[in-house]
Amino acid sequence: MESANVKQNISNIEGQIADAQRLLRDSKNLAETTRAEIVGMETNVTLLTEDTPKALFPQIAEIFKDFQQEVKKQCDMNDFFQKQLTELKKESSILHQKIIASNTKSNILEEAVGFKGAR
């Protein structure tokens, strides 16, 4: 009877060893698969990291070129408006001087004809 128990125990231990070996193989396979996935992910990250600037640079360069053109347009408009403002100030000054001269002439004429206004 002890012989049967010993055989049963040996059989159980052999089964447990077989299960442990199977689990070990599965774990090794999983570790290898995980390593391969990590390498693949690292490759993808590296490629994306290298390709992103290459993909974005033409767009950034085009946007920057457009920006520079808009800045130049704005500077040109500012210069144009500054010149217009200067001309308008000159015209305003001339008109102001003409108004003063006209008022002076009116006063001289009023005095010459003897007009006594309500001044």
C-alpha positions in Angstrom: 0.0 0.0 0.0 2.8 2.3 0.8 4.2 1.5 -2.6 1.0 2.7 -4.2 1.1 5.9 -2.2 4.7 6.5 -3.1 3.9 5.9 -6.8 0.9 8.2 -6.5 3.1 10.9 -4.9 5.7 10.5 -7.5 3.1 10.7 -10.2 1.6 13.9 -8.6 5.1 15.4 -8.3 5.9 14.6 -12.0 2.6 16.2 -13.0 3.4 19.3 -10.9 6.9 19.4 -12.5 5.3 19.1 -16.0 2.8 21.9 -15.1 5.7 24.0 -13.8 7.7 23.4 -16.9 4.7 24.3 -19.1 4.2 27.5 -17.1 7.9 28.3 -17.3 7.8 27.9 -21.2 4.6 30.0 -21.3 6.3 32.7 -19.2 9.4 32.6 -21.4 7.3 32.9 -24.5 5.4 35.8 -23.0 8.6 37.5 -22.0 10.0 37.1 -25.5 6.8 38.4 -27.0 6.8 41.4 -24.7 10.4 42.1 -25.5 9.6 42.0 -29.2 6.6 44.3 -28.7 8.9 46.7 -26.7 11.4 46.7 -29.5 8.7 47.4 -32.0 7.3 50.2 -29.9 10.7 51.7 -29.5 11.2 51.6 -33.3 7.9 53.3 -33.8 8.6 56.0 -31.3 12.1 56.6 -32.9 10.6 56.8 -36.4 7.8 59.1 -35.2 10.3 61.2 -33.4 12.5 61.5 -36.4 9.7 61.9 -38.9 7.6 64.5 -37.0 10.0 67.4 -37.6 10.4 66.3 -41.2 6.7 66.3 -41.7 6.0 69.5 -39.9 8.9 71.6 -41.1 7.5 72.3 -44.6 4.2 73.4 -43.0 5.9 75.5 -40.4 8.2 77.1 -43.1 5.1 77.9 -45.2 3.3 79.4 -42.2 6.4 81.5 -41.3 6.7 82.7 -44.9 3.0 83.8 -44.9 3.6 85.5 -41.5 6.6 87.4 -42.8 4.6 88.5 -45.9 1.7 89.7 -43.6 4.2 91.6 -41.4 5.6 93.3 -44.5 2.1 94.2 -45.7 1.3 95.6 -42.3 4.5 97.7 -42.2 3.8 99.0 -45.7 0.2 99.9 -44.6 1.6 101.6 -41.5 4.0 103.6 -43.6 1.2 104.6 -46.0 -1.1 105.7 -43.1 1.7 107.6 -41.5 2.3 109.5 -44.7 -1.4 110.2 -45.0 -1.5 111.4 -41.4 1.4 113.7 -42.0 -0.3 115.1 -45.1 -3.6 115.6 -43.3 -1.8 117.4 -40.5 -0.1 119.7 -43.0 -3.5 120.4 -44.7 -5.1 121.0 -41.3 -2.3 123.5 -40.4 -2.7 125.3 -43.8 -6.5 125.4 -43.3 -6.1 126.7 -39.8 -3.7 129.4 -41.1 -6.2 130.4 -43.8 -9.0 130.6 -41.3 -6.8 132.9 -39.1 -5.9 135.0 -42.2 -9.6 135.1 -43.2 -10.6 136.2 -39.7 -7.9 138.9 -39.8 -9.1 140.2 -43.2 -12.7 140.1 -42.0 -11.7 142.2 -38.9 -9.8 144.7 -41.1 -12.7 145.0 -43.5 -15.2 145.4 -40.6 -13.1 148.1 -39.2 -12.7 149.7 -42.6 -16.5 149.9 -43.1 -17.2 150.8 -39.5 -19.0 147.5 -38.6 -19.5 147.2 -34.9 -20.1 143.5 -34.2 -21.0 141.9 -31.0 -17.5 140.9 -30.1 
